[in-house]
Amino acid sequence: MTRKMHGDALLFFSLLVLSDAMPSGKVGVNYGLLGNNLPSAGQSIESLRAMKAGSVKLYDANPEILRLLAGTDIRVSIMVPNYEIISIATNQTSANKWVEDNVLAYHPETMIRTILVGNEVLSYCSDEGKRIWNHLVLAMRRIKISLRAQDIRNIKVGTPLAMDVLQTAFPPSTGIFRSDISTTVMVPLLKFLNSTKSFFFIDVYPYFPWSANPININLDFALFQSNIKYTDPGSGLVYTNLLDQMLDSLVFAMAKLGFHSIRLSIAETGWPNAGDIGETGASIYNAATYNRNLVTKMTGRPQIGTPARPGLFIPAFIFSLYDENQKTGPGTERHWGLLHPNGTSIYQIDLTGKRASSDYEPLPATQNDMPYEGKSWCVAAPDVNLTELERALNFACSKGNGTCEALTPGKECYEPLSVIWHASFAFSSYWAKFRSQGANCYFNGLAVQTTRNPSRGLCQFPSVTI
């Protein structure tokens, strides 16, 4: 074999391995399980197949799901939980055992193609979180060593990060990693990704920067349907959508550390289909528009890439398969799904990108594209379990600060003697007093927001101005 032929053969082999490890041209889906009303794993996998998902990303290595994915053509991403990172980083035997239990037990019948070590690890800034930072890359190395020992070469190892790893993100050419992680974590991480030809996995949501500044950021620019063109003054690159700006800010940040060719993969992206009263733009219309246009962009031929990386394929996973009712936080947290928990579609979408936009049924008009300005109250949700509601009432009142003073006997809100009435007052009062500290109107699904003032007579419910 001549030197040229040998080089061509190596190139072909490396491309073959890379192609096999990368998700297919179809868009993937994140499959989360934070719901108490979700379909079975078997039904969920049938839904993924019916949707023609090219790949699925799990937040663990669920044995039942991995067994059921065997023999399908769906490529699979599994995850090492954050709490296991330190033990794996400090002990090769632990890494070997993890790979044995979660990879070898299913591979190759189940097409595991990515192992993600942790989830948004660098977003946790507590002392314990920072301990995990320092073990992240070593854990990734140990997992890779375990795979090589088994002669498994078509599984990439990475870690999904959030956009908060950046200290500066706009304009994209100013992108730079946070100073507290740049040299200590990012450089070793990028060296690992570069040497193993893995991807920089990023959770990237245009919804968040847009919804934080909907007056100054055009909604259509965030939804891939704007005629606006923004020229980066530093690079001269022209942008037509917000996602490309966010992705390229990472490209420039990596380049400033000397890494110019590490590929990007979108571990999570999407748009909420509903949310709380003050959560601007969370609607079925916008969610369907964003995700449909995302699929069109990511499955286009030839590949579009980004202005800084034109023509490159970017694997992408939409978040998420279902609305998950046990996720805490604002209402949008529970409304990112493509499907309702009963398995029916929230809106139509073709993950292969082959369906014309004109073939979709009309979407419901959105009513909240501009920020809501007014008062809101937090009251008991209809048809909830009264025993659970009473527990939530006691929780709200236990936090003090006069939250439930008006509910004591003889006070203005004591009557009527109803758990629903007392809970509604307590929820509104608690939310008004502690919202600035991160409290929300949720109470494990027992509360909802309303713009209708529930006050009666002398009993005035505290409100929140949004």
Secondary structure, 3 states (H helix, E strand, C coil): CCHHHHHHHHHHHHHHHHHHHCCCCCCEEEECCCCCCCCCHHHHHHHHHHCCCCEEEECCCCHHHHHHCCCCCCEEEEEECHHHHHHHHCCHHHHHHHHHHHHHCCCCCCCEEEEEECCCHHHCCCHHHHHHHHHHHHHHHHHHHHHHHCCCCCCEEECEEEHHHEEECCCHHHCEECCCCHHHHHHHHHHHHHHCCCEEEEECCCHHHHHHCCCCCCHHHHCCCCCCCEECCCCCCEECCHHHHHHHHHHHHHHHCCCCCCEEEEEEECCCCCCCCCCCCCCHHHHHHHHHHHHHHHHCCCCCECCCCECCCCCEEECCCECCCCCCCCHHHHCCCCECCCCCECCCCCCCCCCCHHHCCCCCCCCCCCCCCCEEEEEECCCCCHHHHHHHHHHHHHCCCCCCHHHCCCCCCCCCCCHHHHHHHHHHHHHHHHHHHCCCCCHHHCEEEECCCCCECCECCCCEEC
